[in-house]
Amino acid sequence: MRLIVVAFACVLFTAQLAASEQPKLFKTWAYKAPMTLFSEAQGFYDCAADFGGKAVCSDDVEFVGGNFGAVLIPMDGQLAQVTLVSEFDNDLYIKAIGALANGFTMVSMRGASDQLDMVESIHTSQSIQQFQSRINDYETLNLNQGQLTYTFIEQPPEVVRRFRTAHALASGAPDTARTAELIVMDNAEHSVLMVKFTLPKLFLESARESVQQLPVEDF
């Protein structure tokens, strides 16, 4: 499965609104959609005990030909984040990476204790072979350790290459650019595949607005 990731990484190396008027998070689910839309009648249920806050879940969501559970995280009664969850399946893993690469670009990988900035590696690698080796070595090490997150951003490779680091890219990307994190976790208890969709800039803006609306206490 590592060859799939290296192939899409090489594309990066070599390449020089919803009805609610909000950008989509996942399929027809729009950012800031009222959580009242995700009712029991629509197949959703309260899963706050498992995921905290006021999370709402569904057990049957189709993605890349497989069935996933979906965890919807709200902020101020509106949809803010969507995470798809499934038992790990190698076929789903490959299909998910392929689907995300169609419209998103992989920009980093994160293990249990550190991160590989692929955007920075584009500019510091002396050759495509060195770039491939860095990607492959990091991925192999962290998959063997049982935890790896692939981060994609909804920007084409030619735009990604204009930035020196993944952080600079995230800061310079449009507010409506989604981030997708594909997460692989494998330990003695469970083997899980997750895909988390967020709009980081809009999420941060909403969080700041929520803080500003809190009453100021005299103490």
Backbone as ProteinMPNN parsed JSONL, in Angstrom:
{"seq_chain_A": "MRLIVVAFACVLFTAQLAASEQPKLFKTWAYKAPMTLFSEAQGFYDCAADFGGKAVCSDDVEFVGGNFGAVLIPMDGQLAQVTLVSEFDNDLYIKAIGALANGFTMVSMRGASDQLDMVESIHTSQSIQQFQSRINDYETLNLNQGQLTYTFIEQPPEVVRRFRTAHALASGAPDTARTAELIVMDNAEHSVLMVKFTLPKLFLESARESVQQLPVEDF", "coords_chain_A": {"N_chain_A": [[0.816, -1.21, 0.0], [2.155, 1.116, 0.386], [3.239, 1.98, -1.997], [1.151, 3.187, -3.329], [0.795, 5.606, -1.959], [3.288, 6.824, -2.38], [3.167, 7.171, -5.129], [1.143, 9.12, -5.456], [2.361, 11.138, -4.026], [4.472, 11.737, -5.699], [3.203, 12.998, -7.795], [2.674, 15.424, -6.637], [5.288, 16.322, -6.319], [6.292, 16.597, -8.946], [4.492, 18.185, -10.344], [4.462, 21.438, -11.563], [-21.381, 26.77, -3.677], [-22.793, 25.184, -1.164], [-26.396, 24.45, -0.876], [-27.105, 25.819, 1.376], [-25.576, 27.994, 1.266], [-23.153, 27.727, 2.387], [-19.873, 26.314, 2.463], [-19.288, 22.882, 1.582], [-18.831, 20.13, 3.845], [-18.819, 17.315, 3.764], [-19.905, 15.5, 1.117], [-23.288, 16.171, 0.774], [-23.472, 17.476, 3.143], [-23.278, 20.428, 4.699], [-21.052, 22.949, 5.928], [-21.804, 24.502, 8.981], [-24.446, 23.733, 8.852], [-27.674, 23.448, 10.319], [-27.935, 21.49, 13.253], [-30.295, 20.317, 13.73], [-31.147, 19.211, 11.408], [-30.09, 16.719, 11.311], [-31.542, 14.321, 12.363], [-33.195, 11.765, 14.402], [-35.107, 10.645, 12.793], [-33.866, 10.78, 10.374], [-31.965, 8.902, 10.614], [-29.924, 9.382, 12.426], [-28.22, 9.551, 15.617], [-27.717, 10.354, 19.1], [-24.426, 10.492, 20.158], [-22.805, 11.461, 22.107], [-21.781, 10.449, 24.467], [-19.751, 8.799, 23.688], [-18.086, 10.375, 22.063], [-17.998, 12.907, 23.073], [-18.991, 16.356, 23.848], [-21.666, 17.44, 21.863], [-22.005, 15.394, 20.03], [-23.23, 13.75, 17.093], [-24.236, 10.758, 15.507], [-24.123, 8.443, 12.72], [-24.677, 5.18, 11.489], [-24.395, 4.141, 8.967], [-22.987, 5.13, 6.364], [-22.092, 5.768, 3.088], [-18.973, 5.582, 1.481], [-16.445, 5.654, -0.866], [-17.332, 3.17, -1.82], [-17.65, 1.629, 0.442], [-19.027, 0.908, 3.735], [-19.267, 3.234, 6.29], [-19.16, 4.454, 9.652], [-20.398, 7.606, 10.747], [-19.332, 10.495, 12.398], [-20.583, 13.401, 13.587], [-19.626, 16.537, 14.468], [-20.685, 19.266, 16.294], [-20.757, 22.908, 16.512], [-21.962, 25.402, 18.47], [-24.559, 24.534, 17.859], [-24.445, 24.019, 15.174], [-23.198, 22.298, 12.267], [-19.798, 21.361, 12.332], [-17.666, 19.643, 11.894], [-16.807, 16.551, 10.317], [-16.316, 13.134, 10.739], [-15.425, 10.072, 9.366], [-15.647, 6.637, 10.123], [-14.28, 3.386, 10.216], [-13.671, -0.159, 10.488], [-10.323, -1.17, 9.841], [-9.563, -1.77, 6.49], [-7.788, -2.981, 3.818], [-8.445, -2.588, 1.126], [-10.377, -0.537, 1.257], [-8.756, 1.423, 2.343], [-6.884, 1.934, 0.254], [-8.671, 2.793, -1.737], [-9.728, 5.064, -0.502], [-7.515, 6.801, -0.276], [-7.028, 7.16, -3.008], [-9.432, 8.412, -3.77], [-9.351, 10.787, -2.284], [-7.124, 11.974, -3.399], [-8.122, 12.904, -5.723], [-8.828, 15.86, -6.269], [-7.904, 16.786, -3.874], [-4.687, 17.43, -2.314], [-1.999, 15.619, -1.003], [-0.231, 16.714, 1.819], [1.201, 16.357, 4.145], [2.46, 13.972, 6.58], [1.747, 12.416, 9.666], [3.025, 10.936, 12.536], [3.037, 9.159, 15.681], [4.579, 10.824, 17.245], [5.835, 12.812, 15.767], [6.105, 14.804, 12.711], [6.041, 14.712, 9.138], [6.7, 17.099, 6.856], [5.574, 17.343, 3.785], [5.432, 19.286, 1.847], [7.546, 21.011, 2.431], [9.555, 19.149, 2.043], [9.484, 18.825, -0.697], [10.886, 21.031, -1.611], [13.348, 20.804, -0.402], [14.422, 18.365, -1.071], [16.851, 16.787, -3.106], [16.378, 15.339, -5.342], [13.836, 13.464, -7.113], [14.009, 10.865, -6.332], [15.165, 11.006, -3.778], [13.139, 12.362, -2.467], [11.04, 10.47, -2.679], [12.17, 8.449, -1.126], [12.274, 9.605, 1.43], [9.525, 9.885, 1.96], [8.635, 7.219, 1.806], [10.202, 5.914, 3.789], [9.393, 7.234, 6.134], [6.652, 6.681, 6.179], [6.618, 3.853, 6.282], [7.9, 3.341, 8.768], [6.078, 4.516, 10.635], [3.633, 3.269, 10.083], [4.312, 0.697, 10.826], [4.584, 1.144, 13.517], [2.011, 1.518, 14.182], [0.4, 3.823, 13.964], [-0.634, 6.424, 11.941], [-1.19, 9.451, 10.253], [-2.433, 10.866, 7.359], [-2.41, 13.925, 5.788], [-4.436, 15.888, 3.781], [-5.073, 18.628, 1.56], [-7.519, 20.72, 0.074], [-6.519, 21.672, -2.551], [-4.888, 22.195, -5.713], [-1.904, 20.474, -6.962], [-0.139, 22.292, -8.271], [-0.636, 24.71, -7.051], [-0.012, 24.122, -4.395], [2.748, 23.799, -4.576], [3.7, 26.37, -4.627], [4.176, 27.208, -2.099], [6.353, 27.119, 0.781], [6.171, 25.52, 3.014], [3.934, 23.217, 4.695], [2.496, 24.465, 6.684], [2.582, 27.166, 5.925], [1.139, 26.941, 3.586], [-1.385, 26.16, 4.59], [-2.048, 28.503, 5.929], [-2.202, 30.284, 3.807], [-4.147, 29.297, 2.14], [-7.456, 29.334, 0.611], [-10.369, 30.319, 2.532], [-12.387, 28.49, 2.212], [-11.212, 26.094, 1.637], [-11.076, 22.709, 2.136], [-9.739, 20.492, 4.634], [-8.609, 17.18, 4.739], [-8.104, 14.452, 6.77], [-6.673, 11.364, 6.724], [-6.656, 8.653, 8.727], [-4.855, 6.069, 10.155], [-4.981, 3.543, 12.494], [-3.602, 1.025, 14.411], [-3.581, -1.387, 16.74], [-3.291, -3.631, 19.589], [-5.906, -3.78, 20.417], [-7.697, -2.757, 18.496], [-8.184, -2.121, 14.962], [-8.287, 0.537, 12.924], [-9.731, 2.699, 10.468], [-9.973, 6.022, 9.647], [-11.48, 9.013, 8.368], [-11.262, 12.37, 8.435], [-13.001, 15.332, 7.926], [-12.576, 18.781, 7.672], [-12.95, 22.374, 7.856], [-10.564, 24.263, 8.373], [-9.896, 27.071, 8.626], [-12.393, 28.411, 8.696], [-13.489, 27.084, 10.861], [-11.827, 27.92, 12.957], [-12.394, 30.639, 12.912], [-15.109, 30.58, 13.639], [-14.854, 29.546, 16.207], [-13.522, 31.624, 17.481], [-15.48, 33.615, 17.334], [-17.413, 32.483, 18.977], [-16.121, 32.55, 21.445], [-15.884, 35.302, 21.794], [-18.506, 35.973, 22.204], [-19.072, 35.092, 24.692], [-20.172, 35.837, 28.01], [-18.732, 38.513, 29.849], [-17.129, 38.205, 32.838], [-16.989, 39.641, 36.07], [-14.419, 39.478, 38.255]], "CA_chain_A": [[0.0, 0.0, 0.0], [3.02, 2.291, 0.416], [3.465, 2.434, -3.364], [0.053, 4.082, -3.694], [1.076, 6.926, -1.391], [4.448, 7.386, -3.086], [2.729, 7.581, -6.464], [0.455, 10.401, -5.364], [3.343, 12.112, -3.573], [5.271, 12.133, -6.857], [2.403, 13.968, -8.547], [2.921, 16.69, -5.959], [6.67, 16.729, -6.554], [6.582, 16.942, -10.335], [3.543, 19.179, -10.857], [4.883, 22.828, -11.258], [-21.5, 26.622, -2.238], [-23.963, 24.308, -0.939], [-27.7, 25.134, -0.876], [-27.178, 26.692, 2.54], [-24.588, 29.037, 0.994], [-21.953, 27.407, 3.146], [-19.109, 25.267, 1.78], [-19.598, 21.54, 2.061], [-17.849, 19.371, 4.602], [-18.786, 15.976, 3.194], [-21.047, 15.29, 0.234], [-24.291, 17.245, 0.866], [-23.465, 18.043, 4.495], [-22.623, 21.732, 4.604], [-20.552, 23.591, 7.139], [-22.786, 25.308, 9.711], [-25.828, 23.252, 8.703], [-28.291, 23.265, 11.637], [-27.897, 20.098, 13.686], [-31.673, 19.792, 13.723], [-31.334, 18.456, 10.164], [-29.563, 15.369, 11.504], [-32.464, 13.823, 13.387], [-33.409, 10.319, 14.471], [-35.905, 10.261, 11.624], [-32.934, 10.675, 9.253], [-31.018, 7.832, 10.909], [-28.85, 9.839, 13.307], [-28.473, 9.374, 17.045], [-26.803, 11.031, 20.022], [-23.274, 9.671, 20.539], [-21.949, 12.323, 22.921], [-21.117, 9.652, 25.5], [-18.548, 8.213, 23.096], [-17.228, 11.337, 21.379], [-17.985, 14.175, 23.786], [-19.776, 17.477, 23.345], [-23.014, 17.087, 21.417], [-21.786, 14.637, 18.802], [-24.332, 12.977, 16.515], [-23.642, 9.718, 14.675], [-24.897, 7.576, 11.836], [-23.921, 3.929, 11.345], [-24.427, 3.614, 7.597], [-22.662, 6.181, 5.408], [-21.302, 5.21, 1.994], [-17.807, 6.335, 1.004], [-15.567, 4.833, -1.711], [-17.868, 1.826, -1.965], [-17.728, 0.921, 1.72], [-19.884, 1.481, 4.77], [-18.568, 3.868, 7.397], [-19.91, 5.231, 10.621], [-20.084, 9.031, 10.644], [-19.418, 11.272, 13.63], [-20.785, 14.813, 13.255], [-19.297, 17.371, 15.624], [-21.249, 20.605, 16.116], [-20.338, 24.076, 17.293], [-23.097, 26.326, 18.602], [-25.748, 23.997, 17.224], [-24.258, 23.913, 13.721], [-22.2, 21.295, 11.905], [-18.46, 21.928, 12.229], [-16.657, 18.651, 11.52], [-17.327, 15.214, 10.011], [-15.321, 12.069, 10.732], [-15.893, 8.754, 8.959], [-14.926, 5.626, 10.893], [-14.509, 2.003, 9.796], [-12.578, -1.085, 10.737], [-9.357, -1.06, 8.755], [-9.649, -2.687, 5.359], [-6.769, -2.5, 2.89], [-9.102, -2.122, -0.097], [-10.947, 0.772, 1.57], [-7.616, 2.321, 2.539], [-6.376, 2.316, -1.06], [-9.7, 3.569, -2.427], [-9.868, 6.362, 0.159], [-6.392, 7.636, -0.705], [-7.262, 7.512, -4.399], [-10.542, 9.363, -3.851], [-8.908, 12.08, -1.76], [-6.162, 12.548, -4.341], [-8.894, 13.503, -6.811], [-9.369, 17.124, -5.772], [-7.066, 17.19, -2.741], [-3.273, 17.094, -2.442], [-1.384, 15.224, 0.258], [0.775, 17.721, 2.164], [2.012, 15.958, 5.291], [2.143, 12.757, 7.313], [2.021, 12.595, 11.099], [3.066, 9.735, 13.341], [2.651, 9.337, 17.084], [5.388, 11.813, 17.96], [6.394, 13.861, 14.918], [5.412, 15.031, 11.443], [6.833, 14.937, 7.936], [6.129, 18.141, 6.009], [5.865, 16.966, 2.41], [5.618, 20.515, 1.061], [8.928, 21.406, 2.669], [10.429, 18.142, 1.437], [9.541, 19.09, -2.134], [11.877, 22.072, -1.892], [14.659, 20.463, 0.158], [14.94, 17.138, -1.689], [17.722, 17.034, -4.255], [15.879, 14.581, -6.489], [12.586, 12.778, -6.836], [14.349, 9.633, -5.62], [15.332, 11.348, -2.373], [11.795, 12.679, -1.979], [10.349, 9.198, -2.52], [12.777, 7.717, -0.016], [11.811, 10.226, 2.673], [8.116, 9.542, 2.139], [8.518, 5.782, 2.022], [10.788, 5.564, 5.081], [8.547, 7.752, 7.215], [5.386, 5.942, 6.177], [6.877, 2.487, 6.739], [8.183, 3.377, 10.196], [4.917, 4.84, 11.458], [2.643, 2.211, 9.923], [4.773, -0.408, 11.66], [4.333, 1.52, 14.907], [0.569, 1.42, 14.394], [-0.352, 5.082, 13.934], [-0.203, 7.356, 10.899], [-2.21, 10.34, 9.711], [-2.118, 11.535, 6.102], [-3.181, 15.162, 5.695], [-4.687, 16.4, 2.434], [-5.76, 19.915, 1.497], [-8.29, 20.847, -1.157], [-5.82, 22.573, -3.463], [-4.153, 21.418, -6.712], [-0.446, 20.425, -6.728], [0.586, 23.482, -8.751], [-0.797, 25.747, -6.018], [0.73, 23.672, -3.223], [4.183, 23.989, -4.802], [4.08, 27.779, -4.466], [4.46, 27.448, -0.685], [7.559, 26.456, 1.255], [5.832, 24.562, 4.063], [2.509, 22.907, 4.824], [1.894, 25.492, 7.543], [2.385, 28.356, 5.097], [0.036, 26.612, 2.681], [-2.638, 26.212, 5.349], [-2.33, 29.913, 6.212], [-2.477, 31.005, 2.576], [-5.229, 28.673, 1.372], [-8.765, 29.985, 0.759], [-11.143, 29.93, 3.712], [-13.282, 27.373, 1.878], [-10.435, 24.896, 1.315], [-11.204, 21.679, 3.154], [-8.653, 19.589, 4.984], [-9.032, 15.809, 5.013], [-7.087, 13.646, 7.433], [-6.896, 9.928, 6.684], [-5.981, 8.185, 9.936], [-4.74, 4.617, 10.33], [-4.565, 3.157, 13.844], [-3.559, -0.434, 14.507], [-2.969, -1.864, 17.975], [-3.786, -4.936, 20.045], [-7.341, -3.718, 20.681], [-8.493, -2.497, 17.297], [-7.557, -1.616, 13.746], [-9.288, 1.52, 12.521], [-9.5, 3.653, 9.39], [-10.825, 7.2, 9.81], [-11.273, 10.141, 7.467], [-11.846, 13.546, 9.093], [-13.133, 16.503, 7.063], [-12.732, 20.043, 8.386], [-12.633, 23.642, 7.203], [-9.835, 24.807, 9.511], [-9.967, 28.526, 8.779], [-13.745, 28.771, 9.12], [-13.666, 26.529, 12.201], [-11.135, 28.815, 13.885], [-13.168, 31.881, 12.953], [-16.316, 30.316, 14.422], [-14.446, 29.388, 17.598], [-13.234, 32.964, 18.0], [-16.761, 34.298, 17.507], [-18.071, 31.904, 20.152], [-15.436, 33.068, 22.632], [-16.211, 36.718, 21.925], [-19.882, 36.103, 22.64], [-19.211, 34.674, 26.081], [-20.314, 36.988, 28.921], [-17.521, 38.916, 30.573], [-17.391, 38.142, 34.266], [-16.188, 40.488, 36.966], [-13.908, 38.643, 39.371]], "C_chain_A": [[0.851, 1.261, 0.0], [3.234, 2.854, -0.979], [2.383, 3.388, -3.825], [0.347, 5.491, -3.208], [2.235, 7.584, -2.108], [4.046, 7.887, -4.456], [2.044, 8.931, -6.423], [1.392, 11.501, -4.866], [4.173, 12.611, -4.744], [4.522, 13.103, -7.753], [2.628, 15.355, -7.969], [4.32, 17.198, -6.29], [6.868, 17.254, -7.965], [5.652, 18.002, -10.893], [4.013, 20.573, -10.502], [3.515, 23.54, -10.881], [-22.77, 25.819, -2.064], [-25.242, 25.134, -0.904], [-27.809, 26.103, 0.282], [-26.231, 27.88, 2.396], [-23.362, 28.903, 1.889], [-21.197, 26.32, 2.387], [-19.41, 23.907, 2.385], [-18.452, 20.988, 2.894], [-17.682, 17.98, 3.998], [-20.07, 15.751, 2.414], [-22.037, 16.452, 0.377], [-24.326, 17.893, 2.236], [-22.629, 19.321, 4.496], [-22.135, 22.206, 5.966], [-21.624, 24.536, 7.695], [-24.232, 24.916, 9.414], [-26.425, 23.057, 10.091], [-28.303, 21.786, 12.016], [-29.291, 19.482, 13.759], [-31.965, 19.001, 12.448], [-30.94, 16.993, 10.327], [-30.32, 14.701, 12.653], [-32.531, 12.298, 13.396], [-34.191, 9.83, 13.261], [-35.027, 10.092, 10.381], [-31.852, 9.625, 9.502], [-29.849, 8.22, 11.793], [-29.229, 9.622, 14.768], [-27.394, 10.079, 17.867], [-25.668, 10.079, 20.398], [-22.28, 10.474, 21.367], [-21.191, 11.538, 23.983], [-19.809, 9.047, 24.981], [-17.569, 9.252, 22.571], [-17.245, 12.728, 22.005], [-18.863, 15.234, 23.149], [-21.198, 17.069, 23.044], [-22.943, 16.331, 20.094], [-23.023, 13.836, 18.403], [-23.717, 11.991, 15.528], [-24.66, 9.055, 13.749], [-24.047, 6.343, 11.56], [-23.805, 3.449, 9.904], [-24.248, 4.742, 6.582], [-21.737, 5.601, 4.347], [-20.163, 6.155, 1.611], [-16.877, 5.348, 0.324], [-16.02, 3.374, -1.768], [-17.962, 1.025, -0.697], [-18.655, 1.62, 2.678], [-19.043, 1.993, 5.935], [-19.593, 4.352, 8.416], [-19.499, 6.681, 10.462], [-20.294, 9.698, 11.992], [-19.484, 12.741, 13.244], [-20.585, 15.638, 14.519], [-19.845, 18.779, 15.391], [-20.489, 21.681, 16.888], [-21.499, 25.051, 17.293], [-24.315, 25.849, 17.818], [-25.659, 23.853, 15.715], [-23.116, 22.955, 13.415], [-20.834, 21.935, 11.683], [-17.422, 20.943, 11.716], [-17.322, 17.31, 11.283], [-16.164, 14.229, 9.999], [-15.987, 10.754, 10.358], [-15.022, 7.705, 9.642], [-15.297, 4.235, 10.396], [-13.397, 1.129, 10.36], [-11.627, -1.023, 9.553], [-9.572, -2.172, 7.732], [-8.704, -2.149, 4.291], [-7.37, -1.958, 1.599], [-9.716, -0.741, 0.116], [-9.853, 1.822, 1.722], [-7.096, 2.84, 1.195], [-7.389, 3.189, -1.806], [-9.843, 4.971, -1.821], [-8.743, 7.305, -0.242], [-6.584, 8.083, -2.149], [-8.356, 8.547, -4.559], [-10.111, 10.752, -3.376], [-7.932, 12.762, -2.712], [-6.844, 13.174, -5.549], [-9.577, 14.772, -6.3], [-8.625, 17.665, -4.561], [-5.614, 16.851, -3.072], [-2.732, 16.733, -1.067], [-0.236, 16.175, 0.584], [1.63, 17.345, 3.364], [1.58, 14.583, 5.784], [2.549, 12.967, 8.77], [1.963, 11.252, 11.812], [2.659, 10.038, 14.771], [3.384, 10.49, 17.75], [5.969, 12.909, 17.087], [5.64, 13.922, 13.598], [6.411, 15.197, 10.317], [6.093, 15.937, 7.055], [6.52, 17.845, 4.566], [6.077, 18.182, 1.52], [7.055, 21.014, 1.219], [9.891, 20.44, 1.991], [10.541, 18.307, -0.071], [10.713, 20.011, -2.452], [13.27, 21.717, -1.368], [15.247, 19.18, -0.414], [15.74, 17.473, -2.945], [17.237, 16.335, -5.52], [14.558, 13.935, -6.111], [12.842, 11.469, -6.098], [14.527, 9.898, -4.13], [13.988, 11.667, -1.731], [11.015, 11.393, -1.714], [10.864, 8.433, -1.307], [12.324, 8.281, 1.324], [10.37, 9.825, 2.981], [7.966, 8.076, 2.537], [9.035, 5.377, 3.405], [9.901, 6.018, 6.239], [7.255, 6.95, 7.31], [5.575, 4.534, 6.731], [7.085, 2.439, 8.246], [6.918, 3.557, 11.019], [3.758, 3.853, 11.268], [3.026, 1.005, 10.776], [4.557, -0.13, 13.139], [2.848, 1.639, 15.219], [-0.201, 2.721, 14.409], [0.219, 6.024, 12.889], [-1.39, 8.144, 10.382], [-1.68, 10.995, 8.44], [-2.998, 12.779, 6.01], [-3.227, 15.649, 4.251], [-5.347, 17.772, 2.536], [-6.395, 20.067, 0.116], [-7.717, 21.956, -2.045], [-5.044, 21.725, -4.466], [-2.647, 21.467, -6.45], [0.29, 21.688, -7.162], [0.452, 24.656, -7.782], [0.025, 25.387, -4.782], [2.221, 23.98, -3.372], [4.641, 25.448, -4.654], [4.502, 28.088, -3.032], [5.661, 26.633, -0.249], [7.278, 25.386, 2.305], [4.329, 24.308, 4.065], [1.801, 23.942, 5.693], [1.622, 26.762, 6.744], [1.236, 28.144, 4.121], [-1.3, 26.724, 3.39], [-3.035, 27.663, 5.641], [-2.758, 30.666, 4.957], [-3.616, 30.451, 1.751], [-6.532, 29.445, 1.547], [-9.502, 29.482, 1.999], [-11.982, 28.688, 3.457], [-12.54, 26.097, 1.492], [-10.548, 23.889, 2.455], [-9.864, 20.984, 3.418], [-9.254, 18.22, 5.251], [-7.859, 15.067, 5.638], [-7.491, 12.174, 7.363], [-6.028, 9.311, 7.776], [-6.02, 6.661, 9.993], [-4.232, 4.354, 11.736], [-4.665, 1.641, 13.954], [-2.838, -0.812, 15.795], [-3.622, -3.17, 18.398], [-5.299, -4.956, 20.199], [-8.171, -3.545, 19.422], [-7.634, -1.994, 16.15], [-8.584, -0.745, 13.041], [-8.797, 2.368, 11.353], [-10.482, 4.806, 9.569], [-10.483, 8.245, 8.759], [-12.012, 11.34, 8.071], [-11.826, 14.737, 8.141], [-13.377, 17.749, 7.912], [-12.51, 21.21, 7.43], [-11.881, 24.471, 8.244], [-9.945, 26.31, 9.704], [-11.341, 28.965, 9.276], [-14.027, 28.261, 10.53], [-13.032, 27.45, 13.241], [-11.888, 30.127, 14.027], [-14.428, 31.707, 13.799], [-15.982, 30.19, 15.9], [-14.157, 30.746, 18.237], [-14.525, 33.739, 18.248], [-17.491, 33.784, 18.743], [-17.455, 32.432, 21.434], [-15.81, 34.527, 22.872], [-17.627, 36.951, 22.446], [-20.113, 35.667, 24.084], [-19.351, 35.904, 26.975], [-19.007, 37.258, 29.659], [-17.86, 38.969, 32.061], [-16.453, 39.055, 35.026], [-15.721, 39.632, 38.128], [-12.617, 39.229, 39.935]], "O_chain_A": [[0.368, 2.343, -0.334], [3.393, 4.064, -1.142], [2.645, 4.295, -4.615], [0.174, 6.459, -3.949], [2.179, 8.775, -2.415], [4.535, 8.925, -4.902], [2.322, 9.796, -7.254], [1.237, 12.664, -5.24], [4.541, 13.785, -4.784], [5.14, 13.945, -8.404], [2.755, 16.335, -8.702], [4.504, 18.394, -6.518], [7.549, 18.262, -8.157], [6.019, 18.67, -11.86], [4.002, 20.935, -9.325], [3.505, 24.731, -10.568], [-23.691, 25.887, -2.878], [-25.193, 26.364, -0.902], [-28.523, 27.101, 0.192], [-26.104, 28.685, 3.318], [-22.632, 29.869, 2.111], [-21.821, 25.485, 1.731], [-19.747, 23.802, 3.565], [-17.284, 21.319, 2.689], [-16.566, 17.522, 3.753], [-21.17, 15.802, 2.964], [-21.671, 17.601, 0.129], [-25.143, 18.784, 2.467], [-21.413, 19.278, 4.313], [-22.723, 21.903, 7.004], [-22.264, 25.274, 6.946], [-25.15, 25.688, 9.696], [-25.739, 22.541, 10.973], [-28.642, 20.933, 11.196], [-29.435, 18.262, 13.84], [-32.912, 18.216, 12.405], [-31.397, 16.131, 9.576], [-29.8, 14.544, 13.758], [-31.994, 11.633, 12.51], [-33.958, 8.727, 12.766], [-35.381, 9.363, 9.454], [-30.932, 9.473, 8.698], [-28.88, 7.469, 11.902], [-30.407, 9.522, 15.109], [-26.3, 10.357, 17.375], [-25.918, 8.983, 20.899], [-21.077, 10.215, 21.342], [-20.081, 11.916, 24.36], [-18.877, 8.815, 25.751], [-16.357, 9.045, 22.624], [-16.571, 13.633, 21.513], [-19.408, 15.045, 22.061], [-21.861, 16.432, 23.863], [-23.712, 16.589, 19.168], [-23.756, 13.321, 19.247], [-22.79, 12.337, 14.797], [-25.87, 9.103, 13.97], [-22.83, 6.449, 11.413], [-23.164, 2.429, 9.654], [-25.218, 5.244, 6.015], [-20.71, 5.007, 4.675], [-20.361, 7.358, 1.44], [-16.558, 4.305, 0.895], [-15.197, 2.459, -1.765], [-18.319, -0.152, -0.741], [-19.03, 2.774, 2.473], [-18.215, 1.269, 6.487], [-20.746, 4.623, 8.079], [-18.363, 6.961, 10.079], [-21.315, 9.488, 12.646], [-18.549, 13.27, 12.642], [-21.29, 15.457, 15.512], [-19.505, 19.417, 14.395], [-19.695, 21.395, 17.784], [-21.965, 25.475, 16.235], [-25.016, 26.645, 17.194], [-26.662, 23.597, 15.048], [-22.181, 22.817, 14.204], [-20.709, 22.917, 10.951], [-16.403, 21.354, 11.161], [-18.288, 16.962, 11.963], [-15.152, 14.457, 9.336], [-16.99, 10.365, 10.956], [-13.804, 7.863, 9.73], [-16.471, 3.935, 10.18], [-12.311, 1.617, 10.671], [-12.051, -0.848, 8.41], [-9.739, -3.342, 8.074], [-8.809, -0.986, 3.9], [-6.869, -0.983, 1.039], [-9.592, 0.131, -0.744], [-10.005, 2.963, 1.285], [-6.893, 4.042, 1.024], [-7.025, 4.19, -2.424], [-10.054, 5.946, -2.543], [-8.986, 8.48, -0.52], [-6.337, 9.242, -2.484], [-8.24, 9.457, -5.379], [-10.461, 11.762, -3.985], [-7.916, 13.989, -2.817], [-6.208, 13.896, -6.315], [-10.756, 14.755, -5.945], [-8.703, 18.855, -4.256], [-5.343, 16.082, -3.995], [-2.97, 17.441, -0.089], [0.629, 16.422, -0.256], [2.68, 17.95, 3.584], [0.498, 14.095, 5.459], [3.558, 13.608, 9.064], [0.978, 10.521, 11.705], [2.015, 11.051, 15.041], [2.88, 11.075, 18.709], [6.548, 13.859, 17.614], [4.669, 13.195, 13.386], [7.493, 15.751, 10.509], [4.997, 15.658, 6.567], [7.664, 18.07, 4.17], [6.823, 18.113, 0.543], [7.697, 21.392, 0.239], [10.911, 20.85, 1.436], [11.568, 17.971, -0.661], [11.436, 19.806, -3.426], [14.265, 22.268, -1.839], [16.442, 18.928, -0.262], [15.352, 18.331, -3.738], [17.634, 16.692, -6.629], [14.204, 13.866, -4.935], [11.998, 11.013, -5.327], [14.087, 9.098, -3.304], [13.731, 11.288, -0.588], [10.402, 11.239, -0.658], [10.087, 7.842, -0.556], [12.025, 7.526, 2.249], [10.038, 9.472, 4.113], [7.257, 7.746, 3.488], [8.393, 4.597, 4.109], [9.688, 5.278, 7.199], [6.822, 6.585, 8.403], [4.783, 4.075, 7.554], [6.509, 1.59, 8.926], [6.703, 2.835, 11.993], [2.984, 3.628, 12.198], [2.162, 0.367, 11.377], [4.369, -1.057, 13.927], [2.464, 1.836, 16.372], [-1.358, 2.736, 14.828], [1.395, 6.382, 12.934], [-2.454, 7.588, 10.107], [-0.61, 11.604, 8.445], [-4.218, 12.68, 6.143], [-2.198, 15.801, 3.593], [-6.088, 18.045, 3.48], [-5.856, 19.591, -0.882], [-8.327, 23.005, -2.256], [-4.582, 20.64, -4.115], [-2.162, 22.39, -5.795], [1.237, 22.112, -6.499], [1.342, 25.504, -7.709], [0.68, 26.247, -4.194], [2.877, 24.376, -2.408], [5.839, 25.718, -4.567], [5.122, 29.121, -2.779], [5.958, 25.588, -0.828], [8.062, 24.451, 2.464], [3.554, 25.086, 3.508], [0.633, 24.256, 5.46], [0.556, 27.365, 6.872], [0.454, 29.059, 3.863], [-2.242, 27.312, 2.859], [-4.217, 28.007, 5.605], [-3.579, 31.58, 5.028], [-4.017, 31.064, 0.762], [-6.694, 30.147, 2.545], [-9.282, 28.359, 2.453], [-12.257, 27.919, 4.378], [-13.163, 25.125, 1.067], [-10.168, 24.174, 3.591], [-8.993, 20.904, 2.551], [-10.286, 18.108, 5.912], [-6.755, 15.059, 5.094], [-8.536, 11.789, 7.887], [-4.804, 9.435, 7.747], [-7.083, 6.048, 9.893], [-3.188, 4.87, 12.133], [-5.695, 1.052, 13.626], [-1.635, -0.589, 15.931], [-4.412, -3.748, 17.652], [-5.916, -6.018, 20.121], [-9.244, -4.135, 19.303], [-6.518, -1.512, 16.342], [-9.63, -1.231, 12.612], [-7.617, 2.708, 11.259], [-11.691, 4.587, 9.636], [-9.338, 8.347, 8.318], [-13.236, 11.323, 8.2], [-10.776, 15.107, 7.615], [-14.269, 17.77, 8.76], [-11.956, 21.048, 6.343], [-12.488, 25.295, 8.929], [-10.075, 26.777, 10.836], [-11.44, 29.799, 10.177], [-14.719, 28.921, 11.306], [-13.63, 27.726, 14.281], [-12.009, 30.666, 15.127], [-14.774, 32.588, 14.587], [-16.73, 30.668, 16.753], [-14.506, 30.984, 19.394], [-14.65, 34.438, 19.254], [-18.114, 34.558, 19.47], [-18.163, 32.73, 22.396], [-16.028, 34.941, 24.011], [-17.916, 37.984, 23.049], [-21.201, 35.845, 24.633], [-18.705, 36.92, 26.718], [-18.283, 36.337, 30.038], [-18.765, 39.691, 32.48], [-15.285, 39.217, 34.673], [-16.535, 39.121, 38.896], [-12.043, 38.672, 40.87]]}, "name": "protein", "num_of_chains": 1, "seq": "MRLIVVAFACVLFTAQLAASEQPKLFKTWAYKAPMTLFSEAQGFYDCAADFGGKAVCSDDVEFVGGNFGAVLIPMDGQLAQVTLVSEFDNDLYIKAIGALANGFTMVSMRGASDQLDMVESIHTSQSIQQFQSRINDYETLNLNQGQLTYTFIEQPPEVVRRFRTAHALASGAPDTARTAELIVMDNAEHSVLMVKFTLPKLFLESARESVQQLPVEDF"}
